[in-house]
C-alpha cells in the first residue's frame, strides 16, 4: 500500500466511525425528540411503564445513552486535532483556523438551540473546543491525565449532590441539613421522578405553536446554553481530550490490528456493562425515584459511560476494518464527512415530525416505536450523503461553516476532469 493510499484509508476509517457516531447520537436523542424530557431518563415519568418500555429503557441506559454522546465528543476532539495539524501542514495559522471554526460553531449552536431544538450540543462543543488548542502538543500520557482530571471534577460535582440527596432521603442528615435538602429533593422528583407533573407541562409546550417554543427557549430557558457549559463542560472536555489521545495513538485512524481492537472492545464492555446493569437495577428497584435517576444517569454512570464509549470506538473500528464492505465503508464515511449537516438536518426533520407546528406526534409514539423513525433517518443519511459528495466537495453546512471560518467562499461543486 502506498503512502497516499494508506492516508486515504485512514481518513476513510475516521470518517466512517464519525458516520456511525452521528447515527448513534440520534439513537440517543430520538427519545428527547419524541417524548417529554422527563421520560428521556425515566420510563415511569408518565405513569407505570409496560414491559416494552422497561426493556427499551434498559437497553438505552446500558448501551446507548451517554455512550453515543461520549463517542461523538471523542471524535470531535480527534477531528479538532486533525484540523489543527492540517492547518499547520498547509502553512496557515493553526490558532486562527481553530478559533474561527469554534466561533462560528458557537453561533450555529445558539441558532440551533433557540430556533430549532433545545438539545443542542454544538455550543457546548464550541466553548469546550476553545480550550483544546492549549492541549494540542501534549503527549498521549499527558492528555489522558488531563482527561481523567476533568472527568473527576464532573463526578465529584454531581456525585456529591447525589450523595447529599440519598442521605436526606434515607433520613441520615441532621434535622437542619435535612430540612434544607427537602426542597431540592422535591424539585428533583418533580423533574425526574415517577408520574412527574413536568411531563404534562412539557407535553403541552411542545404541542403548541412554534412561536411559543421560541419564546420559551429565548425567555425561560435563555441562559441554559451558558449554564450547561458550567455543568457539563468538565465531562465534555475530558472526553475530547481522550479523543485527542486516541487520535495520537492511531486508534481512530484504522492503524491498529484487529486483535488489538478486539481486545479493547471486549475489555471495555466487560468493565462497563456489569456496573451499568447494577445502576439500572437500582433505579428499577427504587421505583425510578428522582434521586436514583439523577444519581445513575448524571453521576454514578459517568466513568463506565466513558469506558463503554471507548469500547464502542474500538468495536466500530474493528467492524469497519474486518466486516464492512467497501461500499458500506464509503456510505458511512460520506455520512461522517457530512456529520454537521446530518446532525442539524436530523433536528429539523424530527422536530417537524413530532412538534405541534408539524405532525404533532410528540408524546403519542411508544418508546420502542420511536426507533423506527431513527432507522428511517439513518437510511436517509446513508442514501443521500454519498451522492451529494460525489458531486460536491462538502456537505451544505460544512461548506457554509468552512466559508465563514475562512472569510471567503470555498469551492463547492466538483469539476469534472476531461478524459
C-alpha positions in Angstrom: 0.0 0.0 0.0 1.4 3.4 -1.0 1.6 6.3 1.5 -1.1 8.1 -0.3 -3.4 5.1 -0.3 -2.7 4.5 3.4 -3.6 8.1 4.3 -6.8 7.8 2.3 -7.7 4.6 4.1 -7.0 6.1 7.4 -9.2 9.1 6.8 -12.0 6.9 5.5 -11.9 5.0 8.7 -12.1 8.2 10.8 -14.9 9.5 8.6 -16.7 6.1 8.8 -16.7 6.0 12.6 -17.9 9.6 12.6 -20.8 8.5 10.4 -21.7 5.7 12.9 -21.4 8.3 15.7 -23.8 10.8 14.1 -26.3 7.9 13.6 -25.7 6.8 17.2 -26.4 10.3 18.6 -29.8 10.1 17.0 -30.4 6.7 18.7 -29.8 8.6 22.0 -31.7 11.8 21.0 -34.8 10.2 19.5 -36.3 9.8 23.0 -35.9 13.6 23.6 -37.4 14.4 20.1 -40.4 12.2 20.6 -41.2 12.2 24.3 -41.4 14.9 27.0 -38.0 15.3 28.5 -38.7 13.7 31.9 -39.3 10.4 30.0 -35.8 10.6 28.5 -34.2 9.2 31.6 -37.3 7.8 33.4 -39.7 5.3 31.7 -42.1 5.9 34.6 -42.4 9.7 34.1 -45.9 9.4 32.6 -47.1 6.6 34.9 -46.4 2.9 35.4 -44.4 1.7 32.3 -45.1 -1.5 30.4 -42.6 -4.3 29.8 -41.6 -3.0 26.4 -40.9 0.5 27.8 -38.7 -1.0 30.6 -36.8 -3.2 28.0 -36.2 -0.2 25.7 -35.1 2.0 28.6 -32.8 -0.7 29.9 -31.0 -1.2 26.5 -30.7 2.6 26.1 -29.4 3.2 29.6 -26.8 0.4 29.4 -25.6 0.6 25.8 -26.7 3.9 24.2 -27.5 6.9 26.5 -24.4 9.0 27.2 -22.2 6.4 25.3 -23.1 7.8 21.9 -22.6 11.4 23.1 -19.3 10.2 24.6 -18.3 8.7 21.2 -19.3 11.9 19.4 -17.3 14.0 21.8 -14.3 11.8 21.5 -14.4 12.1 17.7 -14.8 15.9 18.0 -11.6 16.0 19.9 -9.8 13.8 17.3 -11.2 15.9 14.4 -10.2 19.1 16.1 -6.6 17.9 16.4 -6.7 16.8 12.7 -7.8 20.3 11.6 -5.1 21.9 13.7 -2.4 19.6 12.2 -3.8 20.2 8.7 -3.7 23.9 9.0 -0.1 23.8 10.3 0.9 21.5 7.4 -0.5 24.0 4.9 1.3 26.9 6.4 -1.8 28.5 7.7 -2.2 29.8 11.3 -3.4 26.9 13.3 -4.7 29.1 16.0 -6.6 31.3 13.6 -8.1 28.3 11.8 -9.2 26.7 15.1 -10.6 29.7 16.9 -12.5 30.9 13.7 -14.1 27.4 13.5 -15.1 27.5 17.1 -16.5 31.0 16.9 -18.8 30.1 14.0 -19.7 26.8 15.5 -20.9 28.5 18.7 -23.2 30.8 16.7 -24.6 27.8 14.8 -25.2 26.1 18.2 -27.1 29.1 19.6 -29.2 29.3 16.5 -29.9 25.6 16.7 -30.9 25.9 20.4 -33.1 28.9 20.2 -34.7 28.3 16.8 -34.8 24.5 16.3 -34.2 22.2 19.3 -33.4 22.5 23.0 -30.9 19.6 22.9 -28.1 21.3 21.1 -24.5 20.2 21.8 -22.8 22.5 19.2 -22.5 25.5 21.5 -21.1 23.3 24.3 -18.6 21.7 21.9 -17.5 25.1 20.6 -16.9 26.5 24.1 -15.1 23.4 25.2 -13.2 23.4 21.9 -11.7 26.8 22.7 -9.6 25.0 25.4 -8.5 22.1 23.2 -5.9 24.2 21.3 -3.9 24.6 24.6 -3.5 20.8 24.8 -2.6 20.1 21.1 1.1 19.4 21.7 0.8 17.2 24.8 1.8 13.6 24.8 -0.8 10.8 25.0 0.0 10.2 28.6 -0.4 13.9 29.5 -3.7 14.1 27.5 -5.1 11.1 29.4 -4.1 12.5 32.7 -5.8 15.8 32.0 -8.9 13.9 30.7 -9.1 12.0 33.9 -8.8 15.2 35.9 -11.6 16.9 34.1 -13.8 13.8 34.5 -13.0 13.5 38.2 -14.3 17.1 38.7 -17.5 16.2 36.9 -18.0 13.1 39.0 -17.3 14.9 42.2 -19.6 17.8 41.3 -22.7 15.6 40.6 -21.7 12.7 42.9 -21.6 14.9 45.9 -25.1 16.2 45.0 -26.5 12.7 44.6 -24.9 11.6 47.9 -26.5 14.5 49.8 -29.9 13.7 48.3 -29.5 10.0 49.1 -28.6 10.8 52.7 -31.5 13.2 53.1 -33.9 10.6 51.5 -32.7 8.0 54.0 -33.1 10.4 56.9 -29.4 10.3 57.8 -28.7 14.0 57.9 -29.1 16.4 60.8 -32.5 18.0 61.1 -31.3 21.4 59.9 -29.4 20.0 56.9 -32.3 17.6 56.1 -34.8 20.5 56.1 -32.6 22.4 53.6 -32.4 19.4 51.3 -36.1 18.6 51.2 -36.9 21.4 48.7 -34.2 20.1 46.4 -35.5 16.6 46.7 -39.0 17.7 45.9 -37.7 19.5 42.8 -35.8 16.5 41.6 -38.8 14.3 42.0 -41.0 16.8 40.1 -38.5 16.9 37.3 -37.2 13.3 37.2 -39.4 11.1 39.5 -42.3 8.8 38.6 -45.6 10.3 37.3 -43.9 13.7 37.3 -46.1 16.8 36.7 -43.3 18.2 34.5 -44.3 15.6 31.9 -47.7 17.2 31.2 -46.2 20.7 31.2 -43.6 19.7 28.6 -46.2 17.9 26.5 -48.4 21.0 26.3 -45.5 23.2 25.4 -44.2 21.1 22.6 -47.6 20.6 21.1 -48.1 24.3 20.9 -47.0 26.8 18.3 -43.6 27.5 17.0 -43.7 31.0 18.4 -44.4 29.6 21.9 -41.5 27.3 21.7 -39.1 30.0 20.6 -40.4 32.3 23.3 -39.8 29.6 25.9 -36.2 29.0 24.7 -35.3 32.6 24.5 -37.1 33.5 27.7 -37.3 31.0 30.5 -34.5 28.8 29.0 -32.5 31.7 27.6 -29.4 31.1 29.8 -29.4 27.3 29.5 -26.6 27.0 26.9 -24.3 29.0 29.2 -25.5 27.3 32.4 -25.0 23.8 30.8 -21.4 24.8 30.0 -20.6 25.0 33.7 -22.4 21.8 34.5 -21.4 19.5 31.6 -18.3 21.2 30.3 -16.0 19.2 32.6 -17.1 15.8 31.2 -17.2 17.1 27.6 -13.6 18.5 27.7 -12.4 15.2 29.3 -14.0 13.2 26.5 -12.5 15.5 23.8 -9.0 15.1 25.4 -9.5 11.3 25.3 -10.3 11.7 21.6 -7.1 13.7 21.0 -5.1 11.0 22.8 -6.7 8.2 20.9 -6.1 10.0 17.6 -2.4 10.3 18.5 -2.2 6.5 19.3 -3.7 6.0 15.7 -6.6 4.0 17.2 -9.1 6.2 15.3 -7.3 6.1 12.0 -7.7 2.4 11.5 -4.0 1.6 12.0 -4.3 -0.9 14.9 -4.5 -4.6 14.1 -7.8 -6.4 14.5 -6.7 -8.3 17.6 -5.9 -5.1 19.4 -9.3 -3.5 18.6 -11.0 -6.7 19.7 -9.1 -6.7 23.0 -10.0 -3.1 23.7 -13.7 -3.6 22.8 -14.1 -6.8 24.9 -12.2 -5.3 27.8 -14.2 -2.1 27.8 -17.6 -3.8 27.7 -16.5 -6.3 30.4 -15.6 -3.4 32.7 -18.6 -1.2 31.9 -21.6 -3.4 31.5 -21.9 -5.0 35.0 -22.0 -1.7 36.9 -24.3 -0.1 34.4 -26.7 -3.1 34.8 -26.5 -2.7 38.6 -27.4 1.0 38.2 -30.3 0.1 36.0 -31.5 -2.3 38.7 -31.0 0.4 41.4 -33.4 2.7 39.5 -35.9 0.0 38.9 -36.0 -1.2 42.5 -36.4 2.4 43.7 -39.5 2.8 41.5 -37.5 5.3 39.5 -37.2 7.8 42.3 -35.8 11.2 41.3 -32.7 10.6 43.4 -31.9 7.2 41.8 -32.5 8.5 38.3 -30.4 11.6 38.9 -27.5 9.7 40.5 -27.5 6.9 38.0 -27.7 9.0 34.8 -25.6 12.0 35.7 -23.1 11.0 38.3 -22.5 7.3 39.1 -22.6 6.1 35.5 -20.0 8.6 34.1 -16.8 6.6 34.4 -18.5 3.5 32.9 -20.1 5.6 30.2 -16.6 6.8 29.2 -15.1 3.3 29.2 -18.0 2.0 27.1 -17.7 4.9 24.6 -14.1 3.9 24.1 -15.2 0.3 23.7 -17.7 1.3 21.1 -14.9 3.2 19.2 -12.8 0.0 19.3 -15.7 -2.2 18.2 -16.8 0.0 15.4 -13.2 0.3 14.1 -12.9 -3.5 14.2 -16.1 -3.9 12.2 -15.2 -1.2 9.7 -11.9 -2.9 9.1 -13.0 -6.6 9.1 -16.7 -6.8 8.3 -17.9 -3.8 6.4 -17.7 -4.0 2.6 -16.0 -1.2 0.6 -19.5 0.1 -0.4 -20.7 0.2 3.3 -17.5 1.9 4.4 -17.9 4.5 1.6 -21.5 5.2 2.7 -20.6 5.5 6.4 -17.6 7.7 5.5 -19.8 10.1 3.5 -22.3 10.3 6.3 -19.4 11.2 8.6 -17.9 13.8 6.3 -21.4 15.4 6.4 -21.9 14.9 10.1 -22.6 18.6 10.8 -25.2 18.7 8.0 -26.7 15.4 9.1 -26.9 16.4 12.7 -28.8 19.7 12.1 -31.0 18.2 9.4 -32.0 15.5 11.8 -33.1 18.1 14.3 -35.2 19.9 11.6 -36.8 16.6 10.4 -37.5 15.2 13.9 -39.0 18.4 15.4 -41.2 18.8 12.3 -42.4 15.2 12.7 -43.1 15.4 16.5 -43.8 19.0 17.5 -47.1 20.8 17.3 -46.2 23.0 14.4 -45.5 19.8 12.4 -47.2 16.5 12.5 -47.9 16.8 16.3 -46.7 13.2 17.2 -45.0 14.4 20.4 -45.7 12.0 23.3 -48.0 9.9 21.1 -45.5 7.3 19.8 -44.5 4.4 22.2 -40.9 4.4 23.4 -39.9 1.3 21.3 -41.7 2.6 18.1 -39.6 5.8 18.2 -36.6 3.7 16.9 -38.5 3.2 13.6 -38.1 6.9 13.0 -34.5 6.6 14.0 -33.9 3.8 11.4 -35.7 5.8 8.7 -33.3 8.8 9.4 -30.3 6.6 9.3 -31.4 5.3 5.9 -31.8 8.8 4.6 -28.3 9.8 5.8 -26.7 6.8 4.1 -28.7 7.3 0.9 -28.1 11.0 0.4 -24.6 11.7 1.8 -22.5 9.8 -0.8 -24.4 11.0 -3.9 -24.1 14.6 -2.6 -20.3 14.2 -2.0 -19.9 12.6 -5.4 -20.9 16.0 -6.9 -19.7 18.4 -4.2 -16.6 18.9 -2.1 -18.6 19.4 1.2 -22.0 19.0 2.7 -24.1 22.2 2.6 -23.5 23.2 6.2 -19.8 22.1 6.1 -19.4 24.4 3.2 -21.0 27.3 4.9 -19.0 26.7 8.1 -15.7 26.5 6.2 -16.5 29.6 4.1 -17.4 31.6 7.2 -14.4 30.4 9.1 -12.0 31.3 6.2 -13.7 34.5 5.4 -14.2 33.5 1.7 -16.5 31.3 -0.3 -15.0 27.9 -0.8 -15.3 25.9 -4.0 -18.3 23.7 -3.7 -19.1 21.8 -6.9 -16.5 19.3 -8.1 -15.2 20.0 -11.6 -15.2 17.0 -14.0 -11.7 16.2 -15.3 -11.7 15.8 -19.1 -10.9 12.3 -20.3 
